[in-house]
Amino acid sequence: MNWTGWFALIAVFGVDFAVRASADEPHRSPLALAISPDKTVCLTANYPAGTVTLVDLRECRILAELGVGSGPVDVAWVDESTALVSLRNDDAVAVVKRDAARLSLLKTVVVGDEPGGLALSKIRRRAFVVLSGDDTVAVLDLDQLVSENEKQETIVLDRIAVGGIPRTLAISPDDQWLVTCCAVPCEVFVHDISSMKQVSARKVFDGGFNPGVPSVTSDSKLVILPSAVNRAFSVTAGMIDIGWVIDNRLTKLPLPDGEPSDQKQLGLDIRGKAVGDANAVAFSPDGNVIVVTCGGTHELLVLEFPSIPWPSGDPGDFLPEVLRKDATRFRRIKLGGRPVAVQFVGQRQVVVANYLTDSLQMVDIEANRITETVRLGAPDEPNMIRRGEIVFYDADRSLHSWFSCHTCHTDGHTSGQVFDTRNDRTYGTPKLIPSLRGVAETGPWTWHGWQTDLKDAMKRSLTESMNTEKPISDEDVDSLAAYMETLIHPQNPRANSVSSNIGLGRQLFEGRAGCSKCHSGSTFTNSETFDGAVEDSKDRNKLYNPPSLKGVSTRRRFLHTGKAKSLEQVLNKFHRPEDLVGETLDDKETAVLIEYLKSL
């Protein structure tokens, strides 16, 4: 049976796991997990497979798997019999029903562009889901959402504006505060759930990026957030070694607001063996222990929370020595693969969703070991694409494990950061990290277009930007290239719009505004280089290869230095048609041109 037929069987009937054939299975690659309120079962969101898996935590075995849609990225239990799943590629939330060891799909509700993190207010009967493509949080009527009645009132009650590319959510235990973590820039928004009024919006220090899954203390007074930090120095072996390129930290913020001085950070890295890609945090039931998954270095960090010495100022680039030398206060547990989500199932045991091992791992944090592994399903052998994905998420490919390809090109997209990687062969000229979506079709590469071979470009990135100490084989490069070919643009909900403004915008794009001179064809780029009136005075090369405009609506920083924070700034300030082709657009023309760009 091929996978198409297998998926249909899962979606309609569920699966007898004792007779599963694995030859044509997809990787499950769980991105999220949720433990049921009674702590007996766990549900995983299996992103590439488009399924959720129900696992018995007492016997550590699979009970059921269900097809729910395209790109499940988060999951949350409403009660023991109902769960919600956010479907990034379907722009929807699925409602899953559980009957003992069986799962069924009740309904799928469209909620907005690129839904991600989920959180529930059970007291106020609301569900919240971030919409990364809309920079909002959708507020859903929980009772209407899970109702089996065909006639329903409006399910999406509101959309709350937040920052750029919101990714993760948390609700305080007292059900008072909604915490939303946004990626570009890295900001934390807090809303009062009773009124849905914004209480605060705080940046995670200067240079914070890639916010992970946060956790709120049991007294609802603090939120703890993992993230990377861009230290803004040139990417050289010496700077990487001393932690002056990318750090990995925990941030502590008071809820719901506070003075800037109330924000504290803790460095997690150890010189010579850093922490790569901190993904998620979770508190033990008594609040005395906090765990952190680190996907890039394949491990789980365990910290004694009350004794953390939060520095009053800049935390420096390394874990405090008092923690490093005390195994009762800090330790690292090797898990392999790419551990992402984590939850406590007891005082000393956690459950980890491991993306690259296609598994759930039961971990005893006192014994510092994996006690059980539940395999969720995968092909018998990883193919070339999967091997490339493993390289992409591996921070051990960088000098002393500080960062992975994913750190800068988050999930194959962009972190929205600027780094002086020396790819342009100059010093002191940091460039915006480009998206890798569609990268296989948009050569030549680098902002100046000097790199004409994608495999060679990737090899150079591993050797020069990441300063890897590992040998780079031809298989590494070939598999990474195969993985790059799978990085495509998500479906754009604006692409099929019949708005007349989009038609007018296209006429301007191809006509008076002169955009199509450089941004042409199906990828809206060009193999040539141009003087785009955006030169950097420090750059020796004043000619730039135009970036693809396909999927431009998914970015929040623009131009090679990232100085433009919106398309409005691009067209009105830094890259004006009047400076390029001598044509001035009025406000209405600029607006319709932007509407067209966002549809690409």
SEGU-796734 format. One record per residue (C-alpha): z, x, y; residue in one letter; residue number from 1. Coordinates in Angstrom, 1 decimal. Example, Ala and Ser with C-alpha at 12.3 -4.5 7.8 and 13.67 -1.06 7.14 Angstrom:
2
> c3;c1;c2;code;pos
> 7.8;12.3;-4.5;A;1
> 7.1;13.7;-1.1;S;2
END
This chain:
600
> c3;c1;c2;code;pos
> 0.0;0.0;0.0;M;1
> -0.9;1.4;3.4;N;2
> 1.5;1.2;6.4;W;3
> -0.2;-1.8;8.0;T;4
> 0.4;-3.9;5.0;G;5
> 3.9;-2.5;4.6;W;6
> 4.8;-3.3;8.2;F;7
> 3.6;-6.9;7.7;A;8
> 5.8;-7.2;4.6;L;9
> 8.8;-6.0;6.6;I;10
> 8.1;-8.4;9.5;A;11
> 7.8;-11.4;7.3;V;12
> 10.0;-10.9;4.3;F;13
> 12.2;-7.9;4.8;G;14
> 12.3;-5.2;2.1;V;15
> 13.7;-4.4;-1.3;D;16
> 14.7;-0.8;-0.5;F;17
> 15.1;0.2;-4.1;A;18
> 11.4;0.0;-4.7;V;19
> 10.1;1.4;-1.4;R;20
> 7.0;3.6;-1.6;A;21
> 7.1;6.4;1.0;S;22
> 3.7;7.9;0.9;A;23
> 2.3;6.0;3.9;D;24
> 5.5;5.2;5.7;E;25
> 6.0;6.1;9.4;P;26
> 8.9;8.0;10.7;H;27
> 11.8;5.8;11.6;R;28
> 13.1;8.2;14.3;S;29
> 16.0;6.1;15.6;P;30
> 16.5;6.3;19.3;L;31
> 19.6;4.0;19.5;A;32
> 22.2;2.4;17.4;L;33
> 24.8;-0.4;17.7;A;34
> 27.8;-0.9;15.5;I;35
> 28.7;-4.5;14.9;S;36
> 31.9;-5.9;16.4;P;37
> 33.6;-6.0;13.0;D;38
> 32.6;-2.3;12.4;K;39
> 31.0;-3.1;9.1;T;40
> 27.3;-2.6;9.8;V;41
> 25.1;-0.7;12.2;C;42
> 21.7;-1.6;13.6;L;43
> 19.2;1.1;14.6;T;44
> 16.2;0.9;16.9;A;45
> 13.4;2.8;15.2;N;46
> 10.9;3.7;17.9;Y;47
> 7.7;4.7;16.2;P;48
> 8.1;2.3;13.3;A;49
> 8.6;-0.7;15.5;G;50
> 11.6;-1.8;13.3;T;51
> 15.3;-2.2;13.3;V;52
> 17.4;-1.2;10.2;T;53
> 20.6;-2.8;9.1;L;54
> 23.0;-0.3;7.5;V;55
> 26.3;-1.0;5.6;D;56
> 28.8;1.5;7.1;L;57
> 31.3;1.1;4.2;R;58
> 28.9;1.9;1.5;E;59
> 26.4;3.9;3.6;C;60
> 23.4;2.2;2.4;R;61
> 20.5;0.2;3.9;I;62
> 20.7;-3.5;3.7;L;63
> 17.5;-4.6;5.5;A;64
> 14.7;-3.6;7.8;E;65
> 12.8;-5.8;10.2;L;66
> 9.6;-5.4;12.3;G;67
> 10.5;-6.4;15.9;V;68
> 7.6;-5.2;18.0;G;69
> 6.3;-2.0;19.7;S;70
> 8.6;0.7;20.9;G;71
> 12.2;-0.4;20.3;P;72
> 14.4;1.8;22.4;V;73
> 17.8;0.2;22.5;D;74
> 19.9;-2.4;20.6;V;75
> 23.1;-4.3;21.3;A;76
> 25.1;-6.9;19.3;W;77
> 25.9;-10.2;20.9;V;78
> 28.1;-11.1;17.9;D;79
> 28.2;-10.4;14.2;E;80
> 25.1;-12.6;13.6;S;81
> 22.9;-11.8;16.7;T;82
> 21.5;-8.7;18.3;A;83
> 19.1;-7.8;21.1;L;84
> 16.5;-5.1;21.0;V;85
> 14.6;-3.8;24.0;S;86
> 10.9;-3.2;23.3;L;87
> 9.5;-0.7;25.8;R;88
> 5.8;-1.0;24.9;N;89
> 5.9;-4.8;24.7;D;90
> 7.8;-5.2;28.0;D;91
> 10.1;-7.6;26.1;A;92
> 13.5;-8.1;24.5;V;93
> 13.6;-9.3;20.9;A;94
> 16.4;-11.5;19.5;V;95
> 17.4;-10.6;15.9;V;96
> 19.5;-12.8;13.7;K;97
> 21.6;-11.5;10.8;R;98
> 22.5;-13.5;7.7;D;99
> 24.7;-11.3;5.6;A;100
> 22.2;-8.6;4.3;A;101
> 19.1;-10.2;5.8;R;102
> 17.5;-10.0;9.2;L;103
> 15.0;-12.3;10.9;S;104
> 13.3;-12.4;14.3;L;105
> 14.3;-15.4;16.4;L;106
> 12.1;-14.8;19.4;K;107
> 10.7;-12.2;21.8;T;108
> 11.0;-12.7;25.6;V;109
> 8.9;-10.8;28.1;V;110
> 11.3;-9.4;30.8;V;111
> 9.3;-6.8;32.8;G;112
> 7.7;-3.4;32.8;D;113
> 9.1;-0.8;30.4;E;114
> 12.5;-2.2;29.4;P;115
> 15.1;0.4;28.2;G;116
> 18.8;0.4;28.1;G;117
> 20.7;-2.8;27.3;L;118
> 24.2;-3.9;28.2;A;119
> 26.0;-7.2;27.7;L;120
> 28.6;-9.1;29.7;S;121
> 30.1;-11.4;27.1;K;122
> 32.6;-13.0;29.5;I;123
> 30.0;-13.9;32.0;R;124
> 27.3;-14.5;29.4;R;125
> 24.8;-12.2;30.9;R;126
> 22.5;-9.5;29.3;A;127
> 21.2;-6.6;31.5;F;128
> 18.2;-4.5;30.7;V;129
> 16.7;-1.7;32.8;V;130
> 13.0;-2.0;33.7;L;131
> 11.9;1.6;34.1;S;132
> 8.5;0.6;35.3;G;133
> 9.8;-1.7;38.0;D;134
> 12.8;0.3;39.2;D;135
> 15.0;-2.8;38.6;T;136
> 17.5;-4.3;36.2;V;137
> 16.7;-7.7;34.7;A;138
> 19.6;-10.1;34.6;V;139
> 19.2;-12.5;31.6;L;140
> 21.0;-15.7;30.7;D;141
> 22.6;-14.7;27.4;L;142
> 23.1;-18.2;26.1;D;143
> 19.5;-19.2;26.8;Q;144
> 18.2;-15.9;25.4;L;145
> 19.8;-16.4;22.0;V;146
> 19.4;-20.2;21.8;S;147
> 17.3;-21.6;19.0;E;148
> 16.3;-24.6;21.1;N;149
> 12.6;-24.6;21.9;E;150
> 13.2;-26.1;25.4;K;151
> 14.9;-23.6;27.5;Q;152
> 15.7;-23.0;31.1;E;153
> 14.7;-19.7;32.9;T;154
> 16.0;-16.7;30.9;I;155
> 15.4;-14.0;33.5;V;156
> 17.7;-15.0;36.3;L;157
> 17.3;-12.1;38.6;D;158
> 15.9;-8.6;39.0;R;159
> 18.2;-6.1;40.8;I;160
> 16.6;-3.3;42.7;A;161
> 18.0;0.2;41.8;V;162
> 16.7;3.7;42.0;G;163
> 13.6;5.5;40.5;G;164
> 13.0;5.0;36.8;I;165
> 16.3;3.5;35.6;P;166
> 17.1;4.4;32.0;R;167
> 20.6;3.7;30.8;T;168
> 23.3;1.2;31.4;L;169
> 27.0;0.7;30.8;A;170
> 29.5;-2.1;31.5;I;171
> 33.1;-1.3;32.2;S;172
> 35.6;-2.6;29.6;P;173
> 37.2;-5.0;32.2;D;174
> 33.7;-6.6;32.6;D;175
> 33.7;-5.9;36.3;Q;176
> 31.2;-3.1;36.9;W;177
> 27.6;-2.7;35.9;L;178
> 26.6;1.0;35.9;V;179
> 22.9;1.9;36.0;T;180
> 21.7;5.5;35.7;C;181
> 18.3;6.3;37.3;C;182
> 16.2;9.4;36.6;A;183
> 14.1;10.3;39.7;V;184
> 16.2;11.0;41.6;P;185
> 19.3;11.2;39.4;C;186
> 21.5;8.4;40.8;E;187
> 24.2;6.2;39.6;V;188
> 24.3;2.6;40.9;F;189
> 27.3;0.3;40.5;V;190
> 27.1;-3.4;40.9;H;191
> 29.9;-6.0;40.9;D;192
> 29.0;-8.2;37.9;I;193
> 30.6;-11.4;39.3;S;194
> 28.5;-11.3;42.5;S;195
> 25.7;-8.9;41.5;M;196
> 26.2;-7.1;44.8;K;197
> 25.7;-3.4;44.9;Q;198
> 28.9;-1.5;45.5;V;199
> 27.7;2.1;45.4;S;200
> 24.7;4.4;44.9;A;201
> 25.5;8.0;44.3;R;202
> 23.4;11.1;43.5;K;203
> 24.5;13.2;40.6;V;204
> 25.0;16.4;42.7;F;205
> 22.0;18.3;44.0;D;206
> 19.5;19.0;41.2;G;207
> 20.7;16.6;38.6;G;208
> 18.1;15.2;36.3;F;209
> 17.6;13.6;32.9;N;210
> 20.7;11.4;32.9;P;211
> 21.8;10.4;29.5;G;212
> 23.8;7.5;28.1;V;213
> 27.0;7.1;30.1;P;214
> 30.5;5.9;28.9;S;215
> 33.3;4.3;30.9;V;216
> 36.9;5.0;30.3;T;217
> 39.1;2.3;28.8;S;218
> 40.9;1.7;32.2;D;219
> 37.4;1.1;33.8;S;220
> 38.2;3.7;36.5;K;221
> 35.8;6.5;35.5;L;222
> 32.2;6.8;34.2;V;223
> 31.2;10.0;32.4;I;224
> 27.5;11.0;32.4;L;225
> 25.6;13.8;30.7;P;226
> 22.7;15.4;32.5;S;227
> 20.7;18.5;33.1;A;228
> 20.9;20.3;36.5;V;229
> 18.0;22.1;38.2;N;230
> 19.5;25.3;39.7;R;231
> 16.2;25.9;41.6;A;232
> 15.8;29.6;40.9;F;233
> 12.6;31.2;39.6;S;234
> 12.0;30.9;35.9;V;235
> 12.5;34.4;34.6;T;236
> 14.4;35.8;31.6;A;237
> 17.1;37.1;33.8;G;238
> 17.6;33.8;35.7;M;239
> 17.6;31.8;32.4;I;240
> 20.2;34.2;30.9;D;241
> 22.7;33.6;33.6;I;242
> 22.2;29.9;33.8;G;243
> 20.3;29.9;37.1;W;244
> 17.4;27.8;35.9;V;245
> 18.7;24.8;34.1;I;246
> 22.3;23.9;33.3;D;247
> 23.7;21.2;31.1;N;248
> 26.8;19.3;32.4;R;249
> 29.1;16.3;32.3;L;250
> 29.6;14.4;35.5;T;251
> 32.8;12.4;36.3;K;252
> 32.5;9.6;38.9;L;253
> 35.2;7.2;40.0;P;254
> 34.5;3.5;39.7;L;255
> 33.3;1.6;41.6;P;256
> 33.0;4.0;44.5;D;257
> 34.6;7.1;46.0;G;258
> 34.2;10.1;48.3;E;259
> 31.6;12.8;47.5;P;260
> 34.5;15.1;46.7;S;261
> 35.7;12.7;44.0;D;262
> 32.6;13.6;41.9;Q;263
> 33.4;16.3;39.4;K;264
> 31.2;18.3;37.0;Q;265
> 31.9;20.3;33.9;L;266
> 29.5;23.0;32.6;G;267
> 28.8;22.7;28.9;L;268
> 26.8;25.9;28.3;D;269
> 28.0;29.2;26.8;I;270
> 26.2;32.4;27.8;R;271
> 24.1;33.5;25.0;G;272
> 24.2;30.1;23.3;K;273
> 23.6;27.3;25.7;A;274
> 23.6;23.5;25.2;V;275
> 20.1;21.9;25.2;G;276
> 19.4;18.3;26.2;D;277
> 22.7;16.5;26.3;A;278
> 21.8;12.9;25.4;N;279
> 24.8;10.6;25.2;A;280
> 28.6;10.4;25.4;V;281
> 31.1;8.2;23.7;A;282
> 34.9;7.9;23.8;F;283
> 37.3;7.7;20.8;S;284
> 39.2;4.4;20.6;P;285
> 42.3;6.0;22.0;D;286
> 40.3;7.6;24.8;G;287
> 41.6;11.1;24.0;N;288
> 38.3;12.5;22.7;V;289
> 34.8;12.5;24.1;I;290
> 31.7;13.4;22.1;V;291
> 28.3;14.5;23.4;V;292
> 25.1;14.5;21.5;T;293
> 22.8;17.5;22.3;C;294
> 19.3;16.9;20.9;G;295
> 17.8;20.2;21.9;G;296
> 20.4;22.3;20.2;T;297
> 20.9;19.9;17.3;H;298
> 24.6;19.4;17.6;E;299
> 27.6;17.3;18.6;L;300
> 30.1;18.5;21.1;L;301
> 33.7;17.4;20.8;V;302
> 36.1;17.7;23.8;L;303
> 39.7;16.8;24.3;E;304
> 39.2;14.6;27.3;F;305
> 42.7;14.6;29.0;P;306
> 42.8;18.4;29.1;S;307
> 39.3;19.0;30.6;I;308
> 39.7;21.3;33.6;P;309
> 37.4;19.6;36.0;W;310
> 36.5;22.1;38.7;P;311
> 37.1;20.9;42.3;S;312
> 33.8;22.4;43.5;G;313
> 30.7;23.8;41.9;D;314
> 31.5;24.1;38.2;P;315
> 29.5;27.3;37.8;G;316
> 27.1;27.8;35.0;D;317
> 29.2;28.0;31.9;F;318
> 31.9;26.2;30.0;L;319
> 35.4;27.1;31.2;P;320
> 36.9;30.0;29.2;E;321
> 40.0;28.0;28.4;V;322
> 37.9;25.5;26.5;L;323
> 35.6;28.0;24.9;R;324
> 38.6;29.8;23.3;K;325
> 40.4;26.7;22.1;D;326
> 38.9;24.9;19.1;A;327
> 41.4;22.1;19.5;T;328
> 39.9;21.3;22.9;R;329
> 36.2;22.1;22.4;F;330
> 34.0;22.5;19.4;R;331
> 30.4;22.3;18.3;R;332
> 29.3;20.6;15.1;I;333
> 25.8;21.4;13.9;K;334
> 23.8;18.3;12.8;L;335
> 20.2;19.5;12.7;G;336
> 17.2;17.5;13.9;G;337
> 17.6;15.7;17.2;R;338
> 20.9;13.8;17.5;P;339
> 20.6;11.2;20.3;V;340
> 22.8;8.1;20.2;A;341
> 26.5;8.1;19.1;V;342
> 29.3;5.6;18.6;Q;343
> 32.8;5.8;17.2;F;344
> 33.5;3.8;14.0;V;345
> 37.1;5.1;13.7;G;346
> 39.5;7.4;15.4;Q;347
> 38.0;10.5;13.9;R;348
> 34.6;9.4;12.7;Q;349
> 31.4;8.8;14.6;V;350
> 27.9;7.5;13.7;V;351
> 25.0;9.5;15.1;V;352
> 21.3;8.4;15.3;A;353
> 19.3;11.5;14.5;N;354
> 15.7;11.1;15.7;Y;355
> 14.1;14.0;13.9;L;356
> 15.9;13.6;10.6;T;357
> 15.1;9.9;10.4;D;358
> 18.7;9.2;9.6;S;359
> 22.1;8.0;10.5;L;360
> 24.8;10.6;10.1;Q;361
> 28.5;9.9;9.6;M;362
> 30.5;12.8;11.1;V;363
> 34.2;13.6;10.7;D;364
> 35.0;15.2;14.1;I;365
> 38.3;16.7;12.9;E;366
> 36.8;18.2;9.7;A;367
> 33.7;19.2;11.8;N;368
> 31.2;18.1;9.2;R;369
> 28.7;15.5;8.2;I;370
> 30.3;13.3;5.5;T;371
> 27.4;10.9;4.8;E;372
> 23.7;10.8;5.7;T;373
> 21.7;7.5;5.4;V;374
> 18.0;8.2;5.2;R;375
> 16.1;5.5;7.1;L;376
> 12.7;6.3;5.7;G;377
> 9.9;8.8;6.5;A;378
> 6.8;10.3;4.9;P;379
> 7.3;12.6;2.0;D;380
> 6.2;15.6;4.2;E;381
> 6.0;15.9;8.0;P;382
> 2.4;16.1;9.1;N;383
> 1.1;18.4;11.8;M;384
> 1.9;16.0;14.6;I;385
> 5.5;15.7;13.5;R;386
> 5.8;19.5;13.2;R;387
> 4.6;19.7;16.8;G;388
> 7.1;17.1;17.9;E;389
> 9.9;19.2;16.3;I;390
> 8.8;22.2;18.4;V;391
> 8.6;20.0;21.5;F;392
> 12.3;18.9;21.2;Y;393
> 13.7;22.2;20.1;D;394
> 15.7;24.0;22.8;A;395
> 16.2;27.0;20.5;D;396
> 12.6;27.8;21.5;R;397
> 13.9;28.8;24.9;S;398
> 15.9;31.9;25.7;L;399
> 19.5;31.3;24.5;H;400
> 18.7;27.6;24.0;S;401
> 19.0;26.4;27.6;W;402
> 16.1;23.9;27.5;F;403
> 13.2;22.5;25.5;S;404
> 9.7;21.3;26.4;C;405
> 11.2;17.8;26.6;H;406
> 13.8;18.9;29.2;T;407
> 11.0;19.3;31.8;C;408
> 8.4;16.9;30.3;H;409
> 10.8;14.2;29.4;T;410
> 9.6;12.3;26.3;D;411
> 6.2;13.7;27.0;G;412
> 6.1;12.4;30.6;H;413
> 7.7;14.3;33.6;T;414
> 11.3;14.9;34.7;S;415
> 10.2;14.7;38.3;G;416
> 11.5;18.2;39.0;Q;417
> 9.9;21.2;40.7;V;418
> 10.2;24.6;39.0;F;419
> 9.0;28.1;39.9;D;420
> 7.6;28.8;36.5;T;421
> 5.2;31.5;37.6;R;422
> 2.3;29.6;35.9;N;423
> 0.5;29.9;39.3;D;424
> 1.0;33.7;39.2;R;425
> 3.0;33.6;42.4;T;426
> 6.7;33.9;43.2;Y;427
> 8.7;31.5;45.3;G;428
> 6.1;28.6;45.0;T;429
> 7.8;25.9;42.8;P;430
> 5.5;23.2;41.5;K;431
> 6.1;19.6;40.4;L;432
> 6.3;19.2;36.6;I;433
> 3.2;17.2;35.7;P;434
> 3.2;14.3;33.2;S;435
> 1.8;15.2;29.8;L;436
> 0.5;11.7;29.2;R;437
> -3.2;12.0;28.5;G;438
> -2.9;15.8;28.9;V;439
> -5.4;16.5;26.1;A;440
> -8.1;14.8;28.1;E;441
> -7.4;16.3;31.6;T;442
> -8.3;20.0;31.5;G;443
> -8.3;22.4;33.1;P;444
> -4.5;22.8;33.4;W;445
> -1.9;24.0;35.9;T;446
> -2.0;22.9;39.6;W;447
> -4.6;25.5;40.3;H;448
> -6.7;24.7;37.3;G;449
> -6.9;28.3;36.0;W;450
> -5.8;27.5;32.5;Q;451
> -8.9;26.3;30.5;T;452
> -7.5;26.3;26.9;D;453
> -4.7;23.9;26.1;L;454
> -3.4;25.8;23.1;K;455
> -3.3;29.0;25.2;D;456
> -1.5;27.1;27.9;A;457
> 1.1;25.9;25.5;M;458
> 1.6;29.4;24.0;K;459
> 2.0;30.8;27.5;R;460
> 4.6;28.1;28.3;S;461
> 6.6;29.1;25.3;L;462
> 6.5;32.8;26.0;T;463
> 6.6;32.9;29.8;E;464
> 8.3;29.7;31.0;S;465
> 10.7;29.3;28.1;M;466
> 11.0;33.0;27.3;N;467
> 11.3;32.3;23.6;T;468
> 12.8;34.9;21.4;E;469
> 11.3;33.2;18.3;K;470
> 8.0;34.3;16.9;P;471
> 5.2;31.9;17.8;I;472
> 2.9;31.2;14.9;S;473
> -0.6;29.7;15.0;D;474
> 0.8;26.7;13.2;E;475
> 3.4;26.2;16.0;D;476
> 0.6;26.1;18.6;V;477
> -1.8;24.0;16.5;D;478
> 1.0;21.4;15.7;S;479
> 2.1;21.3;19.3;L;480
> -1.5;20.6;20.4;A;481
> -1.7;17.9;17.8;A;482
> 1.4;16.3;19.2;Y;483
> 0.1;16.5;22.7;M;484
> -2.9;14.4;21.7;E;485
> -0.6;11.6;20.8;T;486
> 1.0;11.5;24.3;L;487
> -0.8;8.5;25.9;I;488
> -0.2;6.3;28.8;H;489
> 1.8;3.1;28.1;P;490
> 0.1;-0.2;28.7;Q;491
> 0.1;-1.0;32.5;N;492
> 0.9;-4.6;33.1;P;493
> -1.0;-4.4;36.4;R;494
> -4.2;-3.3;34.8;A;495
> -5.4;-6.8;34.0;N;496
> -4.4;-8.2;37.4;S;497
> -7.1;-10.4;39.0;V;498
> -5.7;-9.9;42.5;S;499
> -8.4;-9.6;45.1;S;500
> -6.5;-6.8;46.7;N;501
> -7.1;-4.6;43.7;I;502
> -10.8;-5.1;44.1;G;503
> -10.6;-4.3;47.8;L;504
> -8.5;-1.3;47.0;G;505
> -11.1;-0.1;44.5;R;506
> -13.8;-0.4;47.1;Q;507
> -11.8;1.8;49.5;L;508
> -11.0;4.3;46.7;F;509
> -14.7;4.7;45.9;E;510
> -15.9;4.4;49.5;G;511
> -14.3;5.1;52.9;R;512
> -11.1;6.6;51.6;A;513
> -13.0;9.2;49.7;G;514
> -10.6;9.4;46.7;C;515
> -13.3;9.4;44.0;S;516
> -14.7;12.6;45.3;K;517
> -11.8;14.4;43.5;C;518
> -10.4;11.7;41.2;H;519
> -13.3;10.4;39.2;S;520
> -14.2;9.2;35.7;G;521
> -12.0;7.5;33.2;S;522
> -9.1;10.0;33.7;T;523
> -9.4;9.9;37.6;F;524
> -9.4;13.7;37.8;T;525
> -11.9;16.5;38.0;N;526
> -12.6;19.8;36.4;S;527
> -13.1;21.5;39.8;E;528
> -10.6;22.7;42.4;T;529
> -10.5;21.5;46.0;F;530
> -8.8;22.2;49.3;D;531
> -6.9;18.9;49.5;G;532
> -5.1;19.7;52.8;A;533
> -1.9;20.0;50.9;V;534
> -1.7;23.8;50.7;E;535
> 1.6;25.7;50.4;D;536
> 1.8;28.6;52.9;S;537
> 3.3;30.8;50.2;K;538
> 0.5;30.1;47.7;D;539
> -2.2;32.8;47.6;R;540
> -4.6;30.3;46.1;N;541
> -5.3;27.4;48.5;K;542
> -7.5;25.4;46.0;L;543
> -5.9;22.9;43.7;Y;544
> -7.1;20.9;40.6;N;545
> -6.5;17.2;41.3;P;546
> -4.0;15.6;39.1;P;547
> -5.0;12.5;37.0;S;548
> -4.3;9.3;38.8;L;549
> -4.2;7.4;35.5;K;550
> -0.6;6.1;35.2;G;551
> 0.3;7.2;38.7;V;552
> 2.6;4.1;39.0;S;553
> 4.9;5.7;36.5;T;554
> 5.7;8.7;38.7;R;555
> 8.1;8.9;41.6;R;556
> 7.2;12.2;43.1;R;557
> 3.7;13.3;44.1;F;558
> 1.6;16.3;45.2;L;559
> 2.1;19.8;43.8;H;560
> 5.4;20.4;45.6;T;561
> 6.8;17.0;44.9;G;562
> 7.4;16.5;48.6;K;563
> 5.9;13.0;48.7;A;564
> 8.4;10.5;47.3;K;565
> 6.1;7.5;47.3;S;566
> 2.4;6.7;47.4;L;567
> 2.9;5.4;50.9;E;568
> 4.1;8.9;51.9;Q;569
> 1.1;10.4;50.2;V;570
> -1.5;8.3;52.1;L;571
> 0.4;8.0;55.4;N;572
> 1.8;11.5;55.8;K;573
> 0.9;14.3;53.4;F;574
> -2.6;13.5;52.0;H;575
> -4.2;11.2;54.6;R;576
> -7.8;10.1;54.3;P;577
> -8.3;11.0;57.9;E;578
> -7.4;14.7;57.1;D;579
> -9.7;14.7;54.0;L;580
> -12.8;12.7;54.9;V;581
> -12.2;11.8;58.6;G;582
> -11.5;8.1;57.8;E;583
> -8.4;6.3;59.1;T;584
> -7.0;3.4;57.2;L;585
> -5.0;0.7;58.8;D;586
> -1.7;-0.6;57.2;D;587
> -3.5;-3.4;55.3;K;588
> -6.1;-1.1;53.9;E;589
> -3.4;1.4;52.8;T;590
> -1.5;-1.4;51.1;A;591
> -4.5;-2.6;49.1;V;592
> -5.5;0.9;48.2;L;593
> -1.9;1.5;46.8;I;594
> -2.1;-1.8;44.9;E;595
> -5.3;-0.5;43.2;Y;596
> -3.7;2.9;42.4;L;597
> -0.8;1.2;40.8;K;598
> -3.2;-0.7;38.5;S;599
> -4.7;2.5;37.0;L;600
END
